[in-house]
Amino acid sequence: MVVNRLMKRLGGDERVDLLRAFREADLAPYFRKMESAVAPVVRVEGNDKIMLGSNNYLGIADHPKVVEGARNALDTFGSAVTGSRLLNGTLDLHIELEHEIAQWHGTDDALVFTTGYQTNLGTISAIVGPGDTIIVDSAAHASIRDGSALSGASVVKFKHNDMADLEAKLQQPVVDDGAVLVIVDGLYSMEGDLAPLDAVSELCIRYHAALMVDEAHSVGIYGPELTGAAELFGITNDVDVTMASLSKSPSSTGGFVTGSSDLIDTLRVKARAFLFSTSGVPAAVGAALASVRLIRSDEGKDRARRVLDNAEILRGGLQSAGLDVAGRSATPHGDTAAPIVSLHIGDDLVAMSLWKNLYDRGIFTSAALHPAVPKSGAILRLCVMATHTERQLSTATEQIIEAVAGLPE
């Protein structure tokens, strides 16, 4: 039977075999069981670990105001709304949240999706289609690549942060009157490097291309109002579509798009990932609203400053020991750090071994292996929070240096 052939084939993937082998040897860095709130120290499978593997950059996942926002929404609306935003899934909390986001970003309107992945999937596939061209950075997030493929547009990749290659791609002829959309991340989640958005924007203007910026990892951290990398580079008004996640710095779940009323109303009626997905649980929407308001406060600005200070501490300590860590990013205001500090390892198996060594030493990191990164480009992805103490970062730095020193030559 066809079904039997399909089921038989499922277990034969090389990555499935590797996962099972690493899991059997207790080396797998994935699917570890968290047993406490995401904080600088987390209980993982019965032991406390210094957490350097979380996107909780501002350290507000357990903030009393955010927890209160989730609890109040849960008390008012229950566990779920069980319907799409189109039907019974739009709460007054959604309207408040979207209004708050639009005010924060200075745009006509905003739209909240259930997940960040769905935000990119739904947005890209709704605004471009067959006959159009998408030009995307080769390091763009999987949700961008999948949304681009779903759109039916021609998809062209340019080399990561390579402006000469981007211009070469923009110079290619466009079929008939097709539109061109350039998509980049504001802050790339693996290497922790910013896109050179001033140069990207200039090229888009010169070649009459629209620009979409994914601020998932940069929102809440950069710019005077903490809206992200576009604001840091001073090109906010040149961005046609701004996407961001509610699951990193805002410490909830979901995603949003902000922009013109034409853009948002188009998404309301054409974004299938929005129309045909059940609304996010009320607790997540309540937490997101509380977190956005917190980010916009003086406390939010202080936390944004502290997370970058902590990144400098970790990165500087590792670099001074001769470890190969990613560099800082150039901006119009000088070089800047990122809350993501990538430690270059190279070999997947060595990275897995190092991950387990650090895990046993009480340090939780994230291992990024192929295909999340290029072949022979394995890294340990180290993420700091605003709430890490200098002692915690010093301890983690010492343990990482010792563990790397023990690797085979």
C-alpha positions as CSV (number, residue, x, y, z in Angstrom):
1,M,0.0,0.0,0.0
2,V,1.1,3.6,-0.7
3,V,0.6,4.5,3.0
4,N,2.9,1.7,4.1
5,R,5.6,2.9,1.7
6,L,5.3,6.4,3.1
7,M,5.5,5.3,6.7
8,K,8.4,3.0,6.0
9,R,10.3,5.9,4.4
10,L,9.9,8.3,7.3
11,G,12.5,6.7,9.5
12,G,15.2,6.7,6.8
13,D,16.3,10.3,6.9
14,E,20.0,10.9,8.0
15,R,19.0,13.6,10.4
16,V,16.4,11.3,12.1
17,D,19.1,8.7,12.5
18,L,21.5,11.3,14.0
19,L,18.8,12.6,16.4
20,R,18.2,9.1,17.6
21,A,21.9,8.3,18.0
22,F,22.6,11.6,19.9
23,R,19.5,11.1,22.1
24,E,20.6,7.5,22.9
25,A,24.0,8.8,24.0
26,D,22.4,11.7,25.9
27,L,24.3,14.2,23.7
28,A,21.3,15.8,22.0
29,P,21.0,19.6,22.7
30,Y,17.4,19.5,21.6
31,F,14.1,18.9,23.4
32,R,15.5,19.3,26.8
33,K,12.9,19.7,29.5
34,M,12.7,23.1,31.2
35,E,11.2,23.0,34.7
36,S,11.1,26.7,35.7
37,A,10.5,30.1,34.2
38,V,13.0,31.4,31.7
39,A,15.4,33.5,33.7
40,P,19.2,33.8,34.0
41,V,19.2,30.5,35.9
42,V,16.7,27.8,34.8
43,R,15.9,24.4,36.2
44,V,16.6,21.9,33.4
45,E,15.9,18.2,34.0
46,G,16.6,18.4,37.7
47,N,19.6,20.8,37.7
48,D,20.1,24.5,37.7
49,K,21.8,25.9,34.6
50,I,23.0,29.4,33.7
51,M,20.7,30.1,30.7
52,L,22.6,31.3,27.6
53,G,20.2,29.7,25.2
54,S,17.0,31.8,25.4
55,N,15.7,34.7,23.3
56,N,14.4,36.4,26.5
57,Y,16.7,39.2,25.8
58,L,15.1,41.8,28.1
59,G,14.6,39.3,30.8
60,I,10.9,40.0,31.2
61,A,9.4,36.6,30.7
62,D,8.7,36.4,34.4
63,H,8.3,40.1,35.0
64,P,5.4,40.7,37.4
65,K,3.6,43.1,35.0
66,V,3.8,40.7,32.1
67,V,2.6,37.8,34.3
68,E,-0.2,40.0,35.6
69,G,-1.2,40.8,32.0
70,A,-1.4,37.1,31.2
71,R,-3.3,36.3,34.4
72,N,-5.9,39.0,33.9
73,A,-6.5,37.9,30.3
74,L,-6.8,34.3,31.5
75,D,-9.3,35.3,34.2
76,T,-11.4,37.3,31.8
77,F,-11.4,35.2,28.6
78,G,-10.5,31.7,29.8
79,S,-7.9,29.4,28.2
80,A,-8.8,29.9,24.5
81,V,-11.2,31.5,22.1
82,T,-11.3,28.5,19.7
83,G,-11.8,30.5,16.6
84,S,-9.9,32.5,13.9
85,R,-9.4,36.3,14.2
86,L,-11.9,36.6,11.3
87,L,-14.7,35.0,13.2
88,N,-14.8,34.9,17.0
89,G,-11.1,35.2,17.7
90,T,-10.6,39.0,17.9
91,L,-10.5,40.1,21.5
92,D,-10.6,43.7,22.7
93,L,-7.0,42.9,23.8
94,H,-6.0,42.4,20.2
95,I,-7.4,45.8,19.3
96,E,-5.5,47.4,22.2
97,L,-2.3,45.6,21.3
98,E,-2.5,46.5,17.6
99,H,-3.2,50.2,18.5
100,E,-0.3,50.2,20.9
101,I,2.0,48.7,18.3
102,A,0.9,51.2,15.6
103,Q,1.5,54.1,18.0
104,W,4.8,52.7,19.1
105,H,6.0,52.4,15.4
106,G,4.3,55.6,14.2
107,T,2.3,53.8,11.5
108,D,-1.3,53.8,10.3
109,D,-2.1,50.4,11.7
110,A,-0.8,47.0,12.8
111,L,-2.0,43.4,12.7
112,V,-1.2,40.6,15.2
113,F,-0.8,37.0,14.1
114,T,-0.8,33.9,16.3
115,T,2.9,33.1,15.7
116,G,5.9,34.8,14.3
117,Y,6.4,32.1,11.7
118,Q,2.8,32.6,10.5
119,T,3.4,36.3,10.3
120,N,6.0,35.9,7.6
121,L,4.3,33.1,5.9
122,G,1.0,35.0,5.6
123,T,2.4,38.4,4.9
124,I,4.8,37.5,2.1
125,S,2.4,35.2,0.3
126,A,-0.4,37.8,0.5
127,I,1.5,40.8,-0.9
128,V,3.5,39.3,-3.8
129,G,2.6,36.5,-6.3
130,P,3.4,35.0,-9.7
131,G,5.1,37.6,-11.9
132,D,6.7,39.3,-9.0
133,T,10.3,38.9,-7.7
134,I,11.5,38.5,-4.2
135,I,15.2,39.2,-3.5
136,V,16.1,37.8,-0.1
137,D,19.3,37.6,2.0
138,S,20.7,34.0,1.9
139,A,20.7,34.0,5.8
140,A,17.1,35.0,6.1
141,H,14.9,33.0,8.6
142,A,13.2,29.9,7.4
143,S,9.8,31.5,7.7
144,I,10.8,34.1,5.2
145,R,12.1,31.5,2.8
146,D,8.9,29.4,3.2
147,G,6.6,32.5,2.8
148,S,8.5,33.4,-0.4
149,A,8.2,29.9,-1.8
150,L,4.4,29.9,-1.0
151,S,3.9,33.2,-2.8
152,G,4.6,31.8,-6.2
153,A,6.9,34.8,-7.0
154,S,10.4,34.3,-8.4
155,V,12.8,34.0,-5.5
156,V,16.4,35.3,-5.9
157,K,18.9,35.0,-3.0
158,F,21.8,37.4,-2.5
159,K,24.9,36.7,-0.5
160,H,24.6,37.5,3.2
161,N,24.9,41.3,3.8
162,D,26.7,41.6,0.4
163,M,25.5,44.9,-1.0
164,A,27.3,44.4,-4.3
165,D,25.5,41.1,-4.8
166,L,22.2,42.7,-3.8
167,E,22.7,45.4,-6.4
168,A,23.6,42.9,-9.1
169,K,20.3,41.0,-8.3
170,L,18.3,44.3,-8.4
171,Q,19.8,45.1,-11.8
172,Q,18.4,41.9,-13.4
173,P,15.4,42.6,-15.7
174,V,11.9,42.3,-14.2
175,V,9.3,40.5,-16.2
176,D,6.5,42.8,-17.5
177,D,5.3,45.0,-14.7
178,G,6.1,42.7,-11.8
179,A,6.9,44.1,-8.4
180,V,10.2,43.6,-6.6
181,L,10.4,43.0,-2.9
182,V,13.6,42.9,-1.0
183,I,13.5,41.0,2.4
184,V,16.1,41.1,5.1
185,D,16.4,40.5,8.8
186,G,17.2,43.5,11.0
187,L,19.3,41.3,13.2
188,Y,20.3,37.8,12.1
189,S,19.5,35.1,14.7
190,M,22.6,32.9,14.1
191,E,25.6,35.2,13.8
192,G,24.0,38.1,15.7
193,D,24.9,40.6,13.0
194,L,22.8,43.5,11.8
195,A,21.8,44.1,8.2
196,P,23.4,47.3,6.7
197,L,20.0,48.8,6.4
198,D,21.1,52.2,5.3
199,A,22.8,50.6,2.2
200,V,19.9,48.2,1.7
201,S,17.4,51.0,1.7
202,E,19.4,53.2,-0.7
203,L,19.6,50.4,-3.2
204,C,15.8,49.7,-2.9
205,I,15.1,53.3,-3.5
206,R,17.5,53.5,-6.5
207,Y,16.0,50.4,-8.2
208,H,12.3,51.0,-7.2
209,A,12.0,47.9,-5.0
210,A,9.8,47.6,-1.9
211,L,11.6,46.7,1.4
212,M,10.5,44.4,4.1
213,V,12.5,44.1,7.3
214,D,12.0,41.3,9.8
215,E,12.7,42.8,13.3
216,A,12.1,39.6,15.2
217,H,15.4,39.7,17.1
218,S,16.0,43.5,17.0
219,V,12.7,44.9,18.3
220,G,12.9,46.1,21.9
221,I,16.7,46.5,21.7
222,Y,17.7,49.1,19.1
223,G,16.6,52.6,18.2
224,P,15.5,55.5,20.4
225,E,12.0,54.0,20.7
226,L,13.3,50.4,20.6
227,T,11.4,49.6,17.4
228,G,14.4,47.8,16.0
229,A,17.3,48.0,13.5
230,A,15.5,50.2,10.9
231,E,15.1,52.9,13.5
232,L,18.8,52.5,14.6
233,F,19.9,53.1,11.0
234,G,17.4,55.9,10.5
235,I,15.5,54.4,7.6
236,T,12.1,53.7,9.3
237,N,10.2,55.8,6.7
238,D,11.8,53.8,3.9
239,V,10.5,50.4,5.1
240,D,7.3,49.3,3.4
241,V,6.7,46.3,5.6
242,T,7.9,45.8,9.1
243,M,7.5,42.5,10.8
244,A,8.4,41.6,14.4
245,S,8.0,38.7,16.7
246,L,6.3,38.9,20.1
247,S,8.2,35.8,21.4
248,K,11.7,37.2,21.8
249,S,12.2,40.5,23.6
250,P,8.4,40.9,24.2
251,S,8.4,37.5,25.9
252,S,5.0,36.2,24.8
253,T,4.1,34.5,21.6
254,G,2.9,35.7,18.2
255,G,4.0,38.2,15.7
256,F,2.9,41.4,14.1
257,V,3.1,43.5,10.9
258,T,2.9,47.3,11.1
259,G,2.6,49.7,8.2
260,S,0.1,51.6,6.0
261,S,-3.6,51.0,6.2
262,D,-3.6,49.6,2.7
263,L,-1.0,47.0,3.7
264,I,-2.9,46.0,6.9
265,D,-6.3,45.8,5.3
266,T,-4.8,43.7,2.5
267,L,-3.5,41.2,5.1
268,R,-6.8,41.1,6.9
269,V,-8.5,39.7,3.8
270,K,-5.7,37.9,2.0
271,A,-3.2,36.5,4.5
272,R,-4.3,32.8,4.7
273,A,-2.0,32.1,7.7
274,F,-4.0,34.9,9.5
275,L,-7.5,34.0,8.2
276,F,-7.3,30.3,8.8
277,S,-5.4,30.1,12.1
278,T,-7.0,30.0,15.5
279,S,-6.4,33.1,17.5
280,G,-3.6,33.1,20.1
281,V,-4.6,32.1,23.6
282,P,-5.8,35.1,25.6
283,A,-3.0,34.8,28.1
284,A,-0.4,35.3,25.4
285,V,-2.2,38.4,24.0
286,G,-2.5,39.9,27.5
287,A,1.2,39.2,28.2
288,A,2.2,40.7,24.8
289,L,0.2,43.9,25.6
290,A,1.9,44.3,29.0
291,S,5.3,43.6,27.6
292,V,5.0,46.2,24.8
293,R,3.9,48.8,27.3
294,L,6.9,47.8,29.5
295,I,9.3,48.1,26.6
296,R,8.0,51.6,25.8
297,S,8.7,52.7,29.4
298,D,11.9,54.0,31.0
299,E,12.4,50.5,32.4
300,G,12.3,49.1,28.9
301,K,15.0,51.5,27.7
302,D,17.2,50.6,30.7
303,R,16.8,46.9,30.0
304,A,17.7,47.4,26.4
305,R,20.9,49.2,27.5
306,R,21.8,46.5,30.0
307,V,21.4,43.6,27.6
308,L,23.9,45.2,25.2
309,D,26.2,45.9,28.1
310,N,26.0,42.2,29.1
311,A,26.7,41.2,25.5
312,E,29.9,43.2,25.5
313,I,31.0,41.6,28.8
314,L,30.4,38.0,27.4
315,R,31.8,38.7,24.0
316,G,34.8,40.6,25.3
317,G,35.7,37.9,27.8
318,L,35.6,35.1,25.2
319,Q,37.5,37.2,22.6
320,S,40.2,38.1,25.0
321,A,40.9,34.4,25.5
322,G,41.4,34.0,21.8
323,L,38.0,32.3,21.0
324,D,36.4,32.8,17.6
325,V,33.3,34.9,18.3
326,A,31.3,36.9,15.8
327,G,32.2,40.6,15.5
328,R,30.2,43.7,16.3
329,S,28.1,45.4,13.6
330,A,28.8,48.8,12.1
331,T,26.0,51.4,12.2
332,P,25.8,55.1,11.5
333,H,26.3,55.7,15.2
334,G,29.4,53.4,15.5
335,D,29.8,49.7,16.1
336,T,27.3,47.9,18.3
337,A,27.0,44.6,20.1
338,A,24.0,42.2,19.8
339,P,22.4,40.0,22.5
340,I,23.4,37.0,20.3
341,V,27.1,36.1,20.7
342,S,28.0,33.3,18.3
343,L,31.0,31.1,19.1
344,H,32.3,29.5,15.9
345,I,33.1,25.8,16.2
346,G,32.9,24.4,12.6
347,D,32.4,20.7,12.9
348,D,28.9,19.5,13.9
349,L,30.1,16.7,16.1
350,V,32.6,18.9,17.9
351,A,29.9,21.4,18.6
352,M,27.6,18.7,20.0
353,S,30.4,17.5,22.3
354,L,31.1,21.0,23.5
355,W,27.5,21.7,24.1
356,K,27.2,18.6,26.3
357,N,30.4,19.5,28.2
358,L,29.0,22.9,29.0
359,Y,25.6,21.4,29.9
360,D,27.3,19.2,32.4
361,R,29.2,22.2,33.8
362,G,25.9,24.0,34.4
363,I,25.8,26.2,31.3
364,F,22.9,25.9,28.8
365,T,23.7,27.1,25.3
366,S,22.1,26.5,21.9
367,A,23.9,24.4,19.3
368,A,23.3,25.5,15.7
369,L,24.2,22.8,13.2
370,H,23.7,22.3,9.4
371,P,21.2,23.1,7.8
372,A,20.5,25.9,10.3
373,V,24.0,27.2,9.4
374,P,26.3,26.4,6.4
375,K,28.1,23.1,6.3
376,S,31.2,23.1,8.5
377,G,29.8,26.3,10.1
378,A,28.5,24.9,13.4
379,I,28.3,27.4,16.2
380,L,27.2,27.7,19.8
381,R,24.7,30.4,19.9
382,L,25.0,32.3,23.2
383,C,22.3,34.7,24.2
384,V,22.4,37.2,27.1
385,M,19.6,38.7,29.1
386,A,19.4,42.1,30.6
387,T,19.0,40.4,34.0
388,H,22.2,38.3,33.9
389,T,24.6,39.3,36.6
390,E,28.3,40.0,36.0
391,R,29.1,37.0,38.2
392,Q,26.9,34.7,36.1
393,L,28.5,35.9,32.9
394,S,32.0,35.6,34.4
395,T,31.2,32.0,35.5
396,A,29.9,31.2,32.1
397,T,32.9,32.7,30.3
398,E,35.3,30.8,32.5
399,Q,33.5,27.5,31.9
400,I,33.3,28.1,28.1
401,I,37.0,28.9,27.9
402,E,38.0,25.8,29.9
403,A,35.7,23.6,27.8
404,V,37.0,24.9,24.5
405,A,40.6,24.4,25.7
406,G,39.8,20.8,26.3
407,L,38.7,20.1,22.7
408,P,40.9,17.9,20.6
409,E,43.2,19.7,18.2
